[in-house]
Amino acid sequence: MAVEWSGLAPEVLITLDRRRPVPLRAQLEDQFRQAIRSGRLGAGDRVPSSRALAKALGLSRGLVQESYAQLQAEGYLVTRGGSATRVATAATRAAPALRPPAPAPARLIADFASGVPDLASVPREDWAWAIREACRIAPNTDLNYGDPAGNTRLREVLAGYMRRVRAADTIAAQVIICSGMAQGLGLVLRSLADQGLTRAGFEDPGPVDAATTAAWAGVEAVPVPVDDRGVDVAALDATGAGAVVLTPAHQWPTGVVLAPERRLALVDWAARRQAVIIEDDYDAEFRYDRDPVGALQGLAPDRVVAFGTVSKSLAPALRLGWIVSPPDLAAALARAKQVTDRGSPGLDQLALALLIETGRYDRHLRRMRAEYAARRDVLIEALAEHAPGVRLTGLAAGFHAVAHLQPGTAEQDVIRAARSRSVGLYGMSAHRADHAPDPPQLVLGFGNTSQRAIRTGIALVSDLLGNRC
Ligand SMILES: Cc1ncc(COP(=O)(O)O)c(C=O)c1O
């Protein structure tokens, strides 16, 4: 895109060597030719006015005007109707694309991709208000580098939020702001690796990309099976892992809630092994018809690191999350954050604090909880109508569920056939450590799928889903 300048002349790096036996005008023209040919100056870019350039380079204005006239004659520059002089389109070299353009995604009638909140409902007005307010009230000192652990006000607000909503046992000093769970997990695993951690357990099925994060942190990732009561603690114990990464409130992706006796067994395991439980509380705000389940962190604040994120509650693009750390790990995490990026963006942190303090965050969550609950009901009804007998589990929270296909069904065949009908379906096999296709299951996300799309989509693939289970 051509650079448009308002008011001030654009800057262009031109260097003249007054010791060379080449006339200055020739040097100037040559520099422009090279800049245009190499793509440093792009099609339509404005060049400085002759007056500004003459002043900047210590030349006479007449010399610059003559150079510009020569470059126009050669087809490098154009001037139209008294407007600014610009680089001619024909003279420029097309800049290589950063990466080949991705093929346009196929338009789907219904996409049951999971993990994405309703992007059409992101509270843009509230966020814009909060950013404007943050800019208005932030003292100048807040525009400097801040505490790498995060903005004090946000840390206070989040500690209070985690105590109030998740029954966490924490104070602001233990809260570290990060760029979402993805960064938080890397920081935690690296800090623990520095303290001697070599192996961490991950839920299977679970987030397969977590193994990549673990490798980056120098930690071996071992899969630990998940059944209908959550992670298998005896199997975890047998791995000899010194940490485990879990989604206890709504297991990703099975949707299972960690059973009470497993919660206690886990805490006991951590105490016995001096191990760390890394709790990913990614969608805990969206609970429906079960009794509230507090964060595990509240049961063992010295042994649990808990993550929160706004990626499900507001929008993934905000890249804001937080770590609730055991007291003895907080300083190491702040150091890791300092080395990584010197802290998360200050104004965004203040904006999130304002959103929560003013109740706008809670209001948005209430609205979205009702919307996701309605979508969930539509999904249940649509399946009951079009594919009765397909068992649906993992519905207690969040915005995805698991559909159990009939034994013997080929998951990938169903996904391919659905795609040919413009319905996006996704299989559980992608989330299993060994990618096993059995038992055949679909992870049905409905966060970013409208009620109408859910109804239409399920009707379109009903015969593929089968009627018995
Ligand atoms: C299990 C799980 N936890 C957390 C997140 C959020 O990650 P982040 O906060 O980095 O956006 C995701 C994203 O999809 C996820 O799948």
The ligand as an SDF file (V2000), in Angstrom:
LIG
                    3D

 16 16  0  0  0  0  0  0  0  0999 V2000
   -7.2670  -25.7190   26.1440 C   0  0  0  0  0  0  0  0  0  0  0  0
   -7.0400  -24.2710   25.8360 C   0  0  0  0  0  0  0  0  0  0  0  0
   -6.6830  -23.4420   26.8280 N   0  0  0  0  0  0  0  0  0  0  0  0
   -6.4860  -22.1320   26.6050 C   0  0  0  0  0  0  0  0  0  0  0  0
   -6.6370  -21.5890   25.3560 C   0  0  0  0  0  0  0  0  0  0  0  0
   -6.4240  -20.1230   25.1730 C   0  0  0  0  0  0  0  0  0  0  0  0
   -5.1090  -19.8520   24.8370 O   0  0  0  0  0  0  0  0  0  0  0  0
   -4.6440  -18.3180   24.7630 P   0  0  0  0  0  0  0  0  0  0  0  0
   -4.9950  -17.6990   26.0700 O   0  0  0  0  0  0  0  0  0  0  0  0
   -3.1840  -18.3720   24.5080 O   0  0  0  0  0  0  0  0  0  0  0  0
   -5.3950  -17.7120   23.6230 O   0  0  0  0  0  0  0  0  0  0  0  0
   -6.9760  -22.4060   24.2960 C   0  0  0  0  0  0  0  0  0  0  0  0
   -7.1330  -21.8350   22.9500 C   0  0  0  0  0  0  0  0  0  0  0  0
   -7.7890  -22.3360   22.0860 O   0  0  0  0  0  0  0  0  0  0  0  0
   -7.1970  -23.7820   24.5340 C   0  0  0  0  0  0  0  0  0  0  0  0
   -7.5590  -24.6220   23.5610 O   0  0  0  0  0  0  0  0  0  0  0  0
  1  2  1  0
  2  3  1  0
  2 15  2  0
  3  4  2  0
  4  5  1  0
  5  6  1  0
  5 12  2  0
  6  7  1  0
  7  8  1  0
  8  9  2  0
  8 10  1  0
  8 11  1  0
 12 13  1  0
 12 15  1  0
 13 14  2  0
 15 16  1  0
M  END
$$$$
